[in-house]
Amino acid sequence: MAETYTFVADPDTKECNALVLQHHYSQRLPSAVTYRSGLVDDSGRLVAAVMFSVPPTRWSKPVRELSRLVRVPGVKPPLTMLISKACKELQRRKLADLVVSFADATQRHHGGVYQAASWAYHEQRDPQNDGFLVDGEFVPRRTCYGRFGTSSRKVVADICEVWGMTFEEHWDAGKHLYWRALTRTGQQWAAELGLQSLPYFKDIA
């Protein structure tokens, strides 16, 4: 018998965090999470989760970012259903008008799940200096504030030199930006932000 999955609007926070820390490629929790939801299997086990948060990058409108989407390896829960139902909850609770998400080309992600969920595709951004390698460990720029008190390349490099640690810039491969307007206001914001609806990027790898 095929496994069935049930949407959970407010799963246990610790369970969601554990999924991200154990199974998401970043192994890091997003900051400023505003909403999370998930899917459970027939046994009640949480097998997938999605998190929305305040974006670390500045936007001129209060958009929300789908910052984590994760599932347990070896199972294939319907992630498009999870995303769609989560967005409906965001709209119902008036938590967001416009949501965005980035598919990380560095991880060979092109955003197929967002395409399947009928999100609009804006473009692939240029490569960004998203952090540093400190003694071989990737440290995101936003994490540098807590660790070094700054995200300045020069200052962090100087600190690493003083502390006897290796330092190297890290650049991503350019992220694919997807978006979805949940309300008329969100649609207006998308237009004001210049978000486009371009043909979907096709994974040719």
N, CA and C atoms as a LAMMPS dump frame, in Angstrom:
ITEM: TIMESTEP
0
ITEM: NUMBER OF ATOMS
615
ITEM: BOX BOUNDS ff ff ff
-5.0000000000000000e+02 5.0000000000000000e+02
-5.0000000000000000e+02 5.0000000000000000e+02
-5.0000000000000000e+02 5.0000000000000000e+02
ITEM: ATOMS id mol type element x y z
1 1 1 N 0.847 -1.192 0
2 1 2 C 0 0 0
3 1 3 C 0.886 1.247 0
4 2 1 N 0.515 2.204 -0.835
5 2 2 C 1.304 3.425 -0.939
6 2 3 C 1.197 4.251 0.33
7 3 1 N 2.3 4.872 0.701
8 3 2 C 2.328 5.741 1.879
9 3 3 C 1.497 6.989 1.606
10 4 1 N 0.773 7.442 2.608
11 4 2 C 0.037 8.699 2.497
12 4 3 C 0.632 9.702 3.471
13 5 1 N 0.479 10.973 3.136
14 5 2 C 1.076 12.033 3.944
15 5 3 C 0.018 13.073 4.264
16 6 1 N 0.091 13.602 5.487
17 6 2 C -0.898 14.562 5.972
18 6 3 C -0.223 15.885 6.289
19 7 1 N -0.848 16.965 5.849
20 7 2 C -0.33 18.302 6.122
21 7 3 C -0.57 18.681 7.576
22 8 1 N 0.447 19.243 8.219
23 8 2 C 0.348 19.722 9.592
24 8 3 C 0.666 21.214 9.587
25 9 1 N -0.307 22.016 9.978
26 9 2 C -0.146 23.471 9.889
27 9 3 C 0.853 24.013 10.902
28 10 1 N 0.934 23.386 12.062
29 10 2 C 1.833 23.868 13.121
30 10 3 C 2.573 22.699 13.778
31 11 1 N 3.556 22.138 13.083
32 11 2 C 4.295 21.017 13.653
33 11 3 C 5.195 21.476 14.8
34 12 1 N 5.698 20.495 15.541
35 12 2 C 6.578 20.797 16.652
36 12 3 C 7.842 21.499 16.164
37 13 1 N 8.162 22.623 16.782
38 13 2 C 9.312 23.42 16.355
39 13 3 C 10.611 22.628 16.448
40 14 1 N 10.776 21.878 17.53
41 14 2 C 12.015 21.116 17.701
42 14 3 C 12.167 20.049 16.621
43 15 1 N 11.053 19.418 16.242
44 15 2 C 11.109 18.412 15.183
45 15 3 C 11.494 19.048 13.847
46 16 1 N 10.924 20.212 13.561
47 16 2 C 11.266 20.92 12.322
48 16 3 C 12.741 21.291 12.308
49 17 1 N 13.207 21.834 13.416
50 17 2 C 14.61 22.222 13.5
51 17 3 C 15.53 21.022 13.317
52 18 1 N 15.148 19.9 13.902
53 18 2 C 15.966 18.692 13.779
54 18 3 C 16.044 18.228 12.33
55 19 1 N 14.923 18.321 11.594
56 19 2 C 14.936 17.944 10.176
57 19 3 C 15.941 18.79 9.4
58 20 1 N 15.911 20.098 9.654
59 20 2 C 16.821 21.005 8.943
60 20 3 C 18.273 20.706 9.298
61 21 1 N 18.551 20.568 10.579
62 21 2 C 19.929 20.36 11.014
63 21 3 C 20.487 19.017 10.547
64 22 1 N 19.623 18.032 10.401
65 22 2 C 20.085 16.708 10.013
66 22 3 C 20.079 16.477 8.506
67 23 1 N 19.106 17.077 7.807
68 23 2 C 18.902 16.677 6.417
69 23 3 C 18.971 17.802 5.38
70 24 1 N 18.926 19.063 5.791
71 24 2 C 19.061 20.144 4.807
72 24 3 C 20.538 20.33 4.478
73 25 1 N 20.843 20.632 3.217
74 25 2 C 22.247 20.725 2.816
75 25 3 C 23.014 21.792 3.589
76 26 1 N 22.321 22.847 4.04
77 26 2 C 23.011 23.919 4.766
78 26 3 C 23.357 23.522 6.198
79 27 1 N 22.529 22.626 6.775
80 27 2 C 22.665 22.222 8.179
81 27 3 C 22.656 23.438 9.117
82 28 1 N 21.915 24.459 8.712
83 28 2 C 21.791 25.675 9.511
84 28 3 C 20.324 26.085 9.564
85 29 1 N 19.919 26.619 10.708
86 29 2 C 18.564 27.122 10.853
87 29 3 C 18.497 28.561 10.362
88 30 1 N 17.418 28.949 9.705
89 30 2 C 17.273 30.35 9.312
90 30 3 C 16.959 31.203 10.53
91 31 1 N 17.266 32.463 10.441
92 31 2 C 16.918 33.387 11.527
93 31 3 C 15.562 34.017 11.223
94 32 1 N 14.929 34.544 12.25
95 32 2 C 13.665 35.281 12.119
96 32 3 C 12.593 34.476 11.391
97 33 1 N 12.387 33.228 11.824
98 33 2 C 11.342 32.385 11.238
99 33 3 C 9.972 32.925 11.643
100 34 1 N 9.092 33.066 10.661
101 34 2 C 7.748 33.59 10.931
102 34 3 C 6.665 32.526 10.849
103 35 1 N 6.936 31.437 10.126
104 35 2 C 5.949 30.354 10.026
105 35 3 C 6.634 29.082 9.549
106 36 1 N 6.139 27.946 10.041
107 36 2 C 6.628 26.628 9.616
108 36 3 C 5.459 25.662 9.536
109 37 1 N 5.532 24.707 8.63
110 37 2 C 4.529 23.653 8.538
111 37 3 C 5.214 22.404 8.019
112 38 1 N 4.48 21.294 7.966
113 38 2 C 5.134 20.055 7.576
114 38 3 C 4.179 18.991 7.093
115 39 1 N 4.744 17.829 6.781
116 39 2 C 3.991 16.65 6.387
117 39 3 C 4.374 15.5 7.313
118 40 1 N 3.382 14.728 7.741
119 40 2 C 3.648 13.537 8.537
120 40 3 C 3.196 12.308 7.755
121 41 1 N 3.86 11.182 8.022
122 41 2 C 3.481 9.938 7.359
123 41 3 C 2.402 9.224 8.173
124 42 1 N 2.061 7.997 7.778
125 42 2 C 0.976 7.274 8.429
126 42 3 C 1.247 6.992 9.899
127 43 1 N 2.532 6.965 10.271
128 43 2 C 2.879 6.704 11.667
129 43 3 C 2.904 7.972 12.517
130 44 1 N 2.706 9.123 11.871
131 44 2 C 2.751 10.392 12.597
132 44 3 C 4.119 11.017 12.637
133 45 1 N 5.077 10.408 11.926
134 45 2 C 6.439 10.949 11.905
135 45 3 C 6.532 12.129 10.944
136 46 1 N 7.175 13.214 11.381
137 46 2 C 7.382 14.367 10.511
138 46 3 C 8.446 14.014 9.473
139 47 1 N 8.067 14.044 8.2
140 47 2 C 8.996 13.631 7.144
141 47 3 C 9.385 14.775 6.216
142 48 1 N 8.732 15.912 6.354
143 48 2 C 9.071 17.073 5.528
144 48 3 C 8.642 18.337 6.249
145 49 1 N 9.36 19.407 6.005
146 49 2 C 9.036 20.68 6.654
147 49 3 C 9.419 21.835 5.748
148 50 1 N 8.721 22.937 5.923
149 50 2 C 9.02 24.167 5.202
150 50 3 C 9.023 25.306 6.209
151 51 1 N 9.96 26.232 6.042
152 51 2 C 10.068 27.385 6.93
153 51 3 C 10.074 28.669 6.121
154 52 1 N 9.348 29.657 6.619
155 52 2 C 9.342 30.99 6.037
156 52 3 C 9.954 31.951 7.05
157 53 1 N 10.696 32.927 6.567
158 53 2 C 11.385 33.836 7.482
159 53 3 C 11.497 35.229 6.876
160 54 1 N 11.933 36.158 7.698
161 54 2 C 12.258 37.494 7.215
162 54 3 C 13.559 37.38 6.423
163 55 1 N 13.598 37.836 5.177
164 55 2 C 14.796 37.654 4.352
165 55 3 C 16.021 38.338 4.955
166 56 1 N 17.191 37.702 4.836
167 56 2 C 18.418 38.346 5.314
168 56 3 C 18.838 39.505 4.429
169 57 1 N 18.422 39.474 3.152
170 57 2 C 18.703 40.583 2.243
171 57 3 C 17.581 41.611 2.332
172 58 1 N 17.905 42.849 2.041
173 58 2 C 16.935 43.928 2.178
174 58 3 C 16.031 44.033 0.962
175 59 1 N 14.735 44.135 1.236
176 59 2 C 13.738 44.397 0.208
177 59 3 C 12.989 45.667 0.615
178 60 1 N 12.504 46.391 -0.372
179 60 2 C 11.774 47.624 -0.064
180 60 3 C 10.332 47.345 0.336
181 61 1 N 9.914 46.084 0.25
182 61 2 C 8.593 45.66 0.688
183 61 3 C 8.77 44.519 1.688
184 62 1 N 7.817 44.351 2.6
185 62 2 C 7.954 43.303 3.62
186 62 3 C 7.646 41.903 3.089
187 63 1 N 8.456 41.427 2.161
188 63 2 C 8.28 40.088 1.62
189 63 3 C 8.737 39.065 2.653
190 64 1 N 8.309 37.828 2.469
191 64 2 C 8.763 36.721 3.292
192 64 3 C 9.452 35.705 2.378
193 65 1 N 10.461 35.054 2.929
194 65 2 C 11.254 34.115 2.13
195 65 3 C 11.001 32.682 2.577
196 66 1 N 10.736 31.819 1.612
197 66 2 C 10.726 30.392 1.901
198 66 3 C 12.194 30.002 2.024
199 67 1 N 12.657 29.889 3.253
200 67 2 C 14.093 29.794 3.495
201 67 3 C 14.591 28.367 3.697
202 68 1 N 13.689 27.445 4.029
203 68 2 C 14.093 26.042 4.171
204 68 3 C 12.972 25.136 3.682
205 69 1 N 13.347 24.162 2.88
206 69 2 C 12.448 23.1 2.44
207 69 3 C 13.241 21.808 2.552
208 70 1 N 12.77 20.886 3.369
209 70 2 C 13.58 19.711 3.675
210 70 3 C 12.692 18.486 3.826
211 71 1 N 13.226 17.333 3.485
212 71 2 C 12.513 16.07 3.675
213 71 3 C 13.489 15.021 4.172
214 72 1 N 12.94 13.977 4.738
215 72 2 C 13.754 12.859 5.198
216 72 3 C 14.236 12.068 3.983
217 73 1 N 15.508 11.739 3.905
218 73 2 C 16.006 10.948 2.772
219 73 3 C 15.294 9.597 2.688
220 74 1 N 15.088 9.148 1.463
221 74 2 C 14.482 7.835 1.264
222 74 3 C 12.981 7.846 1.133
223 75 1 N 12.347 8.984 1.379
224 75 2 C 10.901 9.099 1.193
225 75 3 C 10.632 10.237 0.219
226 76 1 N 9.482 10.174 -0.422
227 76 2 C 9.144 11.194 -1.412
228 76 3 C 7.771 11.782 -1.137
229 77 1 N 7.662 12.561 -0.065
230 77 2 C 6.387 13.224 0.224
231 77 3 C 6.122 14.312 -0.813
232 78 1 N 4.861 14.675 -1.027
233 78 2 C 4.514 15.687 -2.042
234 78 3 C 4.884 17.097 -1.592
235 79 1 N 6.076 17.526 -1.937
236 79 2 C 6.556 18.835 -1.491
237 79 3 C 5.76 19.976 -2.108
238 80 1 N 5.26 19.782 -3.324
239 80 2 C 4.455 20.847 -3.937
240 80 3 C 3.177 21.073 -3.126
241 81 1 N 2.585 19.996 -2.622
242 81 2 C 1.401 20.132 -1.77
243 81 3 C 1.763 20.862 -0.479
244 82 1 N 2.904 20.525 0.089
245 82 2 C 3.341 21.181 1.317
246 82 3 C 3.505 22.677 1.094
247 83 1 N 4.158 23.051 0.012
248 83 2 C 4.374 24.468 -0.289
249 83 3 C 3.041 25.183 -0.497
250 84 1 N 2.157 24.577 -1.276
251 84 2 C 0.878 25.217 -1.581
252 84 3 C 0.022 25.409 -0.332
253 85 1 N -0.064 24.372 0.496
254 85 2 C -0.876 24.477 1.705
255 85 3 C -0.259 25.46 2.706
256 86 1 N 1.083 25.48 2.767
257 86 2 C 1.754 26.426 3.659
258 86 3 C 1.466 27.859 3.221
259 87 1 N 1.481 28.102 1.919
260 87 2 C 1.196 29.448 1.413
261 87 3 C -0.242 29.857 1.716
262 88 1 N -1.166 28.893 1.648
263 88 2 C -2.555 29.198 1.985
264 88 3 C -2.679 29.585 3.455
265 89 1 N -1.884 28.92 4.32
266 89 2 C -1.899 29.265 5.734
267 89 3 C -1.325 30.663 5.962
268 90 1 N -0.256 30.978 5.246
269 90 2 C 0.325 32.314 5.343
270 90 3 C -0.712 33.378 4.981
271 91 1 N -1.443 33.119 3.9
272 91 2 C -2.468 34.069 3.464
273 91 3 C -3.616 34.144 4.468
274 92 1 N -4.069 32.983 4.94
275 92 2 C -5.198 32.939 5.869
276 92 3 C -4.874 33.663 7.17
277 93 1 N -3.627 33.51 7.628
278 93 2 C -3.217 34.129 8.887
279 93 3 C -2.697 35.555 8.7
280 94 1 N -2.724 36.007 7.452
281 94 2 C -2.265 37.35 7.108
282 94 3 C -0.811 37.57 7.543
283 95 1 N 0.021 36.547 7.296
284 95 2 C 1.434 36.618 7.634
285 95 3 C 2.298 37.07 6.469
286 96 1 N 1.746 37.018 5.264
287 96 2 C 2.541 37.407 4.093
288 96 3 C 1.618 37.736 2.93
289 97 1 N 2.07 38.671 2.115
290 97 2 C 1.392 39.01 0.867
291 97 3 C 2.192 38.54 -0.342
292 98 1 N 3.509 38.509 -0.169
293 98 2 C 4.402 38.134 -1.259
294 98 3 C 5.528 37.288 -0.694
295 99 1 N 5.769 36.129 -1.292
296 99 2 C 6.842 35.244 -0.833
297 99 3 C 7.828 35.013 -1.979
298 100 1 N 9.073 34.842 -1.604
299 100 2 C 10.133 34.572 -2.57
300 100 3 C 10.931 33.364 -2.083
301 101 1 N 11.692 32.776 -2.992
302 101 2 C 12.604 31.718 -2.602
303 101 3 C 13.724 31.63 -3.622
304 102 1 N 14.857 31.103 -3.177
305 102 2 C 16.026 30.993 -4.029
306 102 3 C 16.433 29.533 -4.167
307 103 1 N 16.649 29.096 -5.399
308 103 2 C 17.19 27.77 -5.667
309 103 3 C 18.687 27.943 -5.906
310 104 1 N 19.479 27.267 -5.105
311 104 2 C 20.929 27.472 -5.091
312 104 3 C 21.61 26.645 -6.18
313 105 1 N 22.073 27.328 -7.223
314 105 2 C 22.752 26.631 -8.316
315 105 3 C 24.054 25.995 -7.861
316 106 1 N 24.631 26.514 -6.779
317 106 2 C 25.855 25.922 -6.244
318 106 3 C 25.603 24.482 -5.821
319 107 1 N 24.38 24.207 -5.374
320 107 2 C 23.986 22.864 -4.963
321 107 3 C 23.321 22.099 -6.105
322 108 1 N 23.426 22.631 -7.335
323 108 2 C 22.82 22.037 -8.528
324 108 3 C 21.291 22.007 -8.422
325 109 1 N 20.73 23.002 -7.73
326 109 2 C 19.29 23.166 -7.646
327 109 3 C 18.842 24.192 -8.693
328 110 1 N 17.777 23.895 -9.387
329 110 2 C 17.271 24.853 -10.386
330 110 3 C 15.847 25.307 -10.094
331 111 1 N 15.228 24.765 -9.028
332 111 2 C 13.9 25.228 -8.643
333 111 3 C 12.755 24.438 -9.221
334 112 1 N 12.989 23.178 -9.558
335 112 2 C 11.93 22.362 -10.143
336 112 3 C 10.695 22.255 -9.27
337 113 1 N 10.887 22.231 -7.943
338 113 2 C 9.74 22.117 -7.042
339 113 3 C 8.888 23.378 -7.084
340 114 1 N 9.506 24.539 -7.276
341 114 2 C 8.742 25.788 -7.38
342 114 3 C 8.028 25.871 -8.73
343 115 1 N 8.649 25.331 -9.748
344 115 2 C 7.989 25.273 -11.045
345 115 3 C 6.759 24.381 -10.976
346 116 1 N 6.903 23.233 -10.299
347 116 2 C 5.773 22.314 -10.152
348 116 3 C 4.656 22.934 -9.326
349 117 1 N 5.019 23.857 -8.41
350 117 2 C 4.027 24.539 -7.58
351 117 3 C 3.513 25.813 -8.233
352 118 1 N 3.921 26.057 -9.488
353 118 2 C 3.43 27.202 -10.29
354 118 3 C 3.855 28.556 -9.747
355 119 1 N 5.045 28.636 -9.156
356 119 2 C 5.602 29.924 -8.779
357 119 3 C 6.135 30.622 -10.038
358 120 1 N 6.227 31.941 -9.975
359 120 2 C 6.798 32.708 -11.086
360 120 3 C 8.318 32.707 -10.967
361 121 1 N 8.972 32.707 -12.127
362 121 2 C 10.436 32.71 -12.161
363 121 3 C 10.928 34.092 -12.572
364 122 1 N 11.801 34.67 -11.747
365 122 2 C 12.336 35.998 -12.058
366 122 3 C 13.599 35.905 -12.91
367 123 1 N 14.658 35.335 -12.367
368 123 2 C 15.905 35.212 -13.107
369 123 3 C 16.935 34.498 -12.239
370 124 1 N 18.074 34.202 -12.831
371 124 2 C 19.209 33.709 -12.053
372 124 3 C 20.106 34.892 -11.738
373 125 1 N 20.368 35.1 -10.469
374 125 2 C 21.211 36.217 -10.053
375 125 3 C 22.666 35.952 -10.41
376 126 1 N 23.43 37.038 -10.472
377 126 2 C 24.864 36.898 -10.66
378 126 3 C 25.478 36.246 -9.427
379 127 1 N 26.624 35.581 -9.579
380 127 2 C 27.294 35.007 -8.411
381 127 3 C 27.508 36.054 -7.325
382 128 1 N 27.312 35.638 -6.082
383 128 2 C 27.426 36.544 -4.947
384 128 3 C 28.481 36.022 -3.959
385 129 1 N 29.177 36.963 -3.327
386 129 2 C 30.083 36.602 -2.241
387 129 3 C 29.211 36.365 -1.005
388 130 1 N 28.798 35.116 -0.815
389 130 2 C 27.819 34.799 0.224
390 130 3 C 28.431 34.458 1.571
391 131 1 N 29.759 34.436 1.647
392 131 2 C 30.383 34.132 2.929
393 131 3 C 31.869 33.882 2.767
394 132 1 N 32.455 33.275 3.786
395 132 2 C 33.898 33.03 3.782
396 132 3 C 34.183 31.602 4.255
397 133 1 N 35.318 31.077 3.847
398 133 2 C 35.808 29.809 4.354
399 133 3 C 36.849 30.127 5.421
400 134 1 N 36.525 29.83 6.659
401 134 2 C 37.413 30.099 7.787
402 134 3 C 37.912 28.76 8.322
403 135 1 N 39.181 28.508 8.149
404 135 2 C 39.747 27.193 8.494
405 135 3 C 38.961 26.081 7.816
406 136 1 N 38.539 26.347 6.565
407 136 2 C 37.828 25.349 5.783
408 136 3 C 36.346 25.264 6.055
409 137 1 N 35.862 25.987 7.05
410 137 2 C 34.436 25.971 7.386
411 137 3 C 33.731 27.152 6.722
412 138 1 N 32.616 26.867 6.04
413 138 2 C 31.863 27.941 5.409
414 138 3 C 31.101 28.734 6.464
415 139 1 N 31.32 30.043 6.483
416 139 2 C 30.633 30.937 7.409
417 139 3 C 29.849 31.962 6.581
418 140 1 N 28.504 31.882 6.557
419 140 2 C 27.705 32.859 5.802
420 140 3 C 27.985 34.275 6.283
421 141 1 N 27.847 35.228 5.378
422 141 2 C 28.14 36.625 5.741
423 141 3 C 27.273 37.082 6.908
424 142 1 N 26 36.673 6.921
425 142 2 C 25.128 37.128 8.007
426 142 3 C 25.526 36.508 9.34
427 143 1 N 26.178 35.344 9.298
428 143 2 C 26.654 34.707 10.532
429 143 3 C 27.897 35.401 11.058
430 144 1 N 28.62 36.082 10.175
431 144 2 C 29.86 36.755 10.579
432 144 3 C 29.618 37.83 11.633
433 145 1 N 28.433 38.435 11.609
434 145 2 C 28.147 39.484 12.59
435 145 3 C 28.212 38.931 14.004
436 146 1 N 27.63 37.733 14.203
437 146 2 C 27.653 37.142 15.524
438 146 3 C 29.02 36.606 15.913
439 147 1 N 29.792 36.154 14.926
440 147 2 C 31.086 35.545 15.227
441 147 3 C 32.221 36.558 15.268
442 148 1 N 32.178 37.537 14.361
443 148 2 C 33.285 38.493 14.26
444 148 3 C 32.869 39.94 14.499
445 149 1 N 31.563 40.197 14.599
446 149 2 C 31.083 41.556 14.802
447 149 3 C 30.991 42.366 13.532
448 150 1 N 31.236 41.73 12.39
449 150 2 C 31.212 42.418 11.095
450 150 3 C 31.168 41.378 9.986
451 151 1 N 30.745 41.811 8.789
452 151 2 C 30.826 40.938 7.616
453 151 3 C 31.815 41.504 6.601
454 152 1 N 32.575 42.521 7.012
455 152 2 C 33.569 43.134 6.13
456 152 3 C 34.653 42.124 5.773
457 153 1 N 34.921 41.982 4.485
458 153 2 C 35.944 41.035 4.05
459 153 3 C 37.281 41.354 4.685
460 154 1 N 37.679 42.618 4.651
461 154 2 C 38.997 43.004 5.161
462 154 3 C 39.103 42.748 6.661
463 155 1 N 38.073 43.14 7.41
464 155 2 C 38.135 42.982 8.859
465 155 3 C 38.161 41.506 9.244
466 156 1 N 37.296 40.698 8.602
467 156 2 C 37.279 39.271 8.913
468 156 3 C 38.605 38.626 8.544
469 157 1 N 39.172 39.028 7.398
470 157 2 C 40.472 38.484 6.985
471 157 3 C 41.554 38.856 7.993
472 158 1 N 41.522 40.104 8.473
473 158 2 C 42.517 40.548 9.463
474 158 3 C 42.375 39.773 10.771
475 159 1 N 41.114 39.537 11.197
476 159 2 C 40.886 38.781 12.421
477 159 3 C 41.418 37.363 12.283
478 160 1 N 41.158 36.758 11.144
479 160 2 C 41.63 35.394 10.91
480 160 3 C 43.157 35.333 10.925
481 161 1 N 43.79 36.363 10.365
482 161 2 C 45.25 36.385 10.364
483 161 3 C 45.794 36.476 11.783
484 162 1 N 45.179 37.326 12.597
485 162 2 C 45.616 37.476 13.982
486 162 3 C 45.409 36.182 14.769
487 163 1 N 44.288 35.513 14.506
488 163 2 C 43.973 34.282 15.227
489 163 3 C 44.647 33.047 14.626
490 164 1 N 45.388 33.238 13.54
491 164 2 C 46.093 32.121 12.918
492 164 3 C 45.188 31.152 12.182
493 165 1 N 44.091 31.674 11.603
494 165 2 C 43.148 30.834 10.867
495 165 3 C 43.231 31.15 9.38
496 166 1 N 42.975 30.163 8.552
497 166 2 C 42.965 30.396 7.111
498 166 3 C 41.694 31.141 6.726
499 167 1 N 41.771 31.913 5.66
500 167 2 C 40.641 32.725 5.216
501 167 3 C 40.561 32.689 3.7
502 168 1 N 39.338 32.553 3.198
503 168 2 C 39.125 32.556 1.746
504 168 3 C 37.705 33.003 1.456
505 169 1 N 37.515 33.808 0.436
506 169 2 C 36.162 34.203 0.045
507 169 3 C 35.42 33.006 -0.548
508 170 1 N 34.117 32.989 -0.342
509 170 2 C 33.274 31.964 -0.954
510 170 3 C 32.232 32.644 -1.834
511 171 1 N 32.103 32.188 -3.066
512 171 2 C 31.131 32.738 -4.012
513 171 3 C 30.169 31.638 -4.429
514 172 1 N 28.872 31.976 -4.448
515 172 2 C 27.914 30.993 -4.941
516 172 3 C 27.909 31.011 -6.469
517 173 1 N 27.128 30.126 -7.06
518 173 2 C 27.084 30.012 -8.517
519 173 3 C 25.95 30.836 -9.119
520 174 1 N 25.287 31.639 -8.287
521 174 2 C 24.15 32.412 -8.768
522 174 3 C 22.858 31.685 -8.451
523 175 1 N 21.959 32.306 -7.72
524 175 2 C 20.73 31.646 -7.284
525 175 3 C 19.55 32.014 -8.179
526 176 1 N 18.677 31.043 -8.4
527 176 2 C 17.458 31.256 -9.177
528 176 3 C 16.373 31.805 -8.246
529 177 1 N 15.804 32.932 -8.609
530 177 2 C 14.793 33.59 -7.782
531 177 3 C 13.385 33.264 -8.281
532 178 1 N 12.582 32.713 -7.383
533 178 2 C 11.172 32.434 -7.649
534 178 3 C 10.309 33.256 -6.687
535 179 1 N 9.073 33.534 -7.094
536 179 2 C 8.193 34.313 -6.236
537 179 3 C 6.734 33.929 -6.455
538 180 1 N 5.934 34.257 -5.442
539 180 2 C 4.503 34 -5.544
540 180 3 C 3.751 35.07 -4.763
541 181 1 N 2.807 35.701 -5.419
542 181 2 C 1.953 36.689 -4.76
543 181 3 C 0.766 35.962 -4.139
544 182 1 N 0.519 36.221 -2.862
545 182 2 C -0.577 35.562 -2.154
546 182 3 C -1.839 36.419 -2.118
547 183 1 N -1.687 37.712 -2.377
548 183 2 C -2.811 38.646 -2.34
549 183 3 C -2.659 39.666 -3.468
550 184 1 N -3.674 40.483 -3.644
551 184 2 C -3.588 41.568 -4.63
552 184 3 C -2.484 42.543 -4.252
553 185 1 N -2.345 42.763 -2.943
554 185 2 C -1.26 43.629 -2.477
555 185 3 C 0.093 43.033 -2.866
556 186 1 N 0.227 41.74 -2.698
557 186 2 C 1.471 41.078 -3.075
558 186 3 C 1.749 41.192 -4.56
559 187 1 N 0.715 41.102 -5.374
560 187 2 C 0.881 41.258 -6.818
561 187 3 C 1.354 42.675 -7.144
562 188 1 N 0.791 43.661 -6.446
563 188 2 C 1.21 45.043 -6.649
564 188 3 C 2.664 45.236 -6.224
565 189 1 N 3.032 44.657 -5.084
566 189 2 C 4.412 44.76 -4.634
567 189 3 C 5.369 44.12 -5.633
568 190 1 N 4.983 42.979 -6.172
569 190 2 C 5.833 42.3 -7.153
570 190 3 C 6.102 43.203 -8.351
571 191 1 N 5.059 43.896 -8.806
572 191 2 C 5.216 44.812 -9.932
573 191 3 C 6.139 45.968 -9.56
574 192 1 N 5.952 46.512 -8.353
575 192 2 C 6.779 47.631 -7.914
576 192 3 C 8.233 47.216 -7.71
577 193 1 N 8.456 45.958 -7.333
578 193 2 C 9.818 45.445 -7.152
579 193 3 C 10.459 45.019 -8.464
580 194 1 N 9.675 45.05 -9.54
581 194 2 C 10.211 44.672 -10.84
582 194 3 C 10.379 43.175 -11.023
583 195 1 N 9.642 42.376 -10.245
584 195 2 C 9.741 40.932 -10.386
585 195 3 C 9.082 40.494 -11.69
586 196 1 N 9.77 39.653 -12.425
587 196 2 C 9.3 39.22 -13.734
588 196 3 C 8.708 37.818 -13.666
589 197 1 N 8.018 37.44 -14.724
590 197 2 C 7.523 36.068 -14.9
591 197 3 C 8.115 35.547 -16.201
592 198 1 N 9.327 35.052 -16.109
593 198 2 C 10.069 34.589 -17.265
594 198 3 C 9.846 33.092 -17.479
595 199 1 N 10.145 32.583 -18.679
596 199 2 C 10.079 31.132 -18.891
597 199 3 C 10.953 30.414 -17.877
598 200 1 N 10.498 29.256 -17.433
599 200 2 C 11.254 28.523 -16.43
600 200 3 C 12.636 28.11 -16.923
601 201 1 N 13.577 28.168 -15.99
602 201 2 C 14.93 27.678 -16.261
603 201 3 C 14.86 26.157 -16.364
604 202 1 N 15.487 25.618 -17.391
605 202 2 C 15.501 24.169 -17.58
606 202 3 C 16.841 23.595 -17.15
607 203 1 N 16.771 22.566 -16.332
608 203 2 C 17.985 21.889 -15.867
609 203 3 C 18.513 21.015 -16.996
610 204 1 N 19.698 21.355 -17.517
611 204 2 C 20.241 20.607 -18.649
612 204 3 C 21.397 19.717 -18.219
613 205 1 N 21.646 19.658 -16.917
614 205 2 C 22.743 18.823 -16.424
615 205 3 C 22.41 17.349 -16.57
